[in-house]
Amino acid sequence: MSALDLLLAAAVAFLAGGINSIAGGGSLILFPTLVALGMGTVAANVTNSVSQWPGYLGGIAGFRAEYAGQRGRLIRFGIVAGLGGIVGSVLLLTTPSEAFDLVVPVLVLLASLLLAVQPLLTRRLTQDDGAARRDPRWVYVALFLATVYGGYFGGALGVILVGVLGIALHRLKLANALKSALSAVTATVTVVIFGLFGPVDWLVVAVAAPASLVGGFLGARIATRIPARPLRYLIVGFGVAVSIYLFARA
């Protein structure tokens, strides 16, 4: 890649890190950017996953106050997220790249639609920020399936996690904070597996990962201060356009 291409990748990674903390869906702009810069879809996907990993760590730092008293829950949910990430990553690397090329337009469209309906789901959830609540058993199954998807593709994983955790815990602030932590666990697994066995473009990672870290931290800090609706509409529209483009070239 040229220096200009790398600068563009870093700028988009910065935006993606912030978007993941604010609304979710950062992969929907970084992944197609890497494809547009000439990378194959599988290489773009694994490079995107590795590049965005620091952004999730930045999100954790920004949400650290929300994790008070959540150690046991974080451990339980984190184990499930790690197992799901392993399964999804292995599926990506062991299935033919042609299969990923066929399914990725569907995944991008699905992720975009999930992001679009997130406000409808949010309005149906009740706020209960004070009382402790026992985790329902189904949430572990839902988290496992969500993080398998996250390990395989990952676009809008945060949206899925907020929906699942919001329904299970009835605490949206906590769900949003846990989303960043569980996304980080899933991303850590994919970094290890993709780093060892995947076609990662490390030059892109070298410039995109630090940008994603800064973006994730800043996004978490301002998540409650800016309206997420315009950003969500922009990402959804972009994601749908990308899925149409990928359908056309499949």
N, C-alpha and C positions, 0 to 999 in steps of 0.2 A: 504493500500500500504506500501511496505517496504521503508526504508530510501533511498535506491538506486533508487527505482522507483520515489520517490519524487524529487530526485536530477536530474534525467533524465527529468522529466516533467518541472522542472524549466529551465534547459538548453535549451530545445526545445521551451519553452515559450519565452525565451530571443531572440532566433533566429526568432521566429514567429513575435515578436514585431518589430524587425528590418526589416524583410522582408515586413511587411505590409506598413512601411513607404517608403521603397525603391522601391519595385516592386508590392506589393500586393500579396495576396495568402498565408499569414501566417497560416491561418486555415488549409490549405492543408497538413501541417506537424504536427501541434499540435493535431488536431482532431484524425487522425489515430494513433498517438502515444498513446493517452489516450485509444483508443479502444484496441490497442495492449497490454496495461498494464492491461487489464481485465475489463474495463468499458463497459456497454451497450452503444449502439449508441446514444440514446436520452440523457442519462446521460453524455456521452462524449461531445455531442454537446452543452448542456447547460453549462457544466463546462468550456469548451473551450471558449464560449462566455463571461462568467463572468471573466475568467482569462485574456483574451486579452483586456478587457476594459481599464485598465491603460495604455496599450501600445498606444491606440489611443490618450489618453491625452498627452503622451510623444510626439507623432507626432505633435499635435497642438502646443506644446511648441517649437518644432524645426522649425515649419513653421510660427511662429507668425508674422514675418515681412511681409509675403505675405497677411495678413488679413487687412492691412491698407486700409481704405475706403470701406470695404466690409460688414459693420455692417448690413445694410438693407437686403442685399442678404443672409447673414448668417442666419438672423432671418426667412426669408421666406422659404428658403430651409430647415432650421432646423425644422420648424413646420411640413413640409411634411415628412421629415425623421423620426420624432418622431411618426407620425401617421402610417407610413408604418411599423416601427419597432413593434408597438403595435399589428397590424394586424398579422404580421408574427409570433410573439411570441405566440400569442393566438392560432393561427392555429397549431403550433407545439405541444402545451400542450393539445389541445382538440381533436386532431386526434389520432387514434390508433398508438402505437409505431411500429406495424407491417407495417403500411403505410410508416412511415419514413424509416424503414429498406429497403423497396422496392425502395423508391425514392432517397435515399441518394447516391447510386452508380452513378445514373444519374446526380445528382447535382455535385458530385465531378468531374465526367468526363466533364460536361459542364463548370465548373469553370476552369478546367485545359486547355480546348480548348480556352476559352476566354483569359486566360493569354497568350497562345501561339500566338494568332492573335493580341494581343495588339500592337506590333510594326507596323503591317500593318495599323491599325487604326490611330496610331500616325502619320505616314508619310502622311496620307491624310488630317490631320488637319493643318490649316494655323496658323502661329504665328501672333498675333496682341496684343502685350503687352501694348499698350498705350491707345487706344481709349476705352471709356466706351461703353457698348453694352446692349441693352434692352434684357431681358431674354425672349426667345420664350415661348409661353404657353405650348407647348408639353413637355418642360423639367420638369414641375411639375408632369405630369402624369408618365413620365419615371422615375423620382426620387422616386415617390411613389411605383411603381412596383419593382424597384431595392431594396428599403429598406424593402418591404414586404419579398422579398427573403432573405435579410440580417437578418431579425428577425427570419425567419424560419430556415435558415442554415448558411448563411453568408460567405461561402468559396469564395474568390475572389470578394467579394463585392466591394473592392477598385478598382479593375480592371473595373468593370461595371460602377462605379461612374466616374472614370476618362474618360472613353469613352463617357458617356452621357454629362458630363460637358464640355469636350473638344470640342465636336461637337456644343454644345449650345453657349459656350462663346468664342471659338476660342483662348483660352489662356491656354496653357498647364501647365505652372507653377502655375497659379491660380487654374486650375482644380485639380492639384495634391494636393495643399494645402487644397482646399475645400473638397476633398475626405476624408482627415483625420478628418476634423471637422464633416462632416455628418456621417462618420462611427462612430465617438464618440457619436453622438446623438443617432443613432440607437442602439449602444452597451449599452448606458445608460438605454434606455428603456428595453432592454432585461435583463440587470442586475437586475433591479427592479422586473420585472415580474418573471424571472427565480429564483431570490433569494427568492421570496415569495412563489412561487408555483411549481418550478421545482426541479428535483432530482440532485441538485448541490453537488459535492464533495468539501466541504469547506476546507478540508486539502490540497487538490491539489491547490485550489485557493490561499491559504495562501502562498505557495511557488512560484506558477507560476505567480501571478499577479504582484508582485514587479519586477520579472525578465522581464516580458513583458513591464512594464513601462520604465525600463532602455533601453531595446532593441529598443522600439519605439522612444525614444528621440535620441539615438545614430544613429539609422537608418535615421531619418529625417535630422540630421546634416551632414551625409555623402552621402545623396541620390544623390547629383549632382557630387560626386567625384569618384564614382566607377562604372564600367560598369555593367549595370543591365542585359545584355543579358545572360551571363553564369549562373547567378542566376535564371533567368527566365526559361532557359532550364532545369536546375536541378529540379526546382519546378514542371514544367509541366510533366517531366518524372516520378517524384515521384507520382504526382497526378493521372496520367493515371494508374500506377501500383497499387495504392491504390484502384481506381475504379474497376479494374479487380478483385482484391482480394475481394472487397465487393460484386461484382456481383456473385462471386463464392460461397460466404457464405450465400447469400440471399435465 
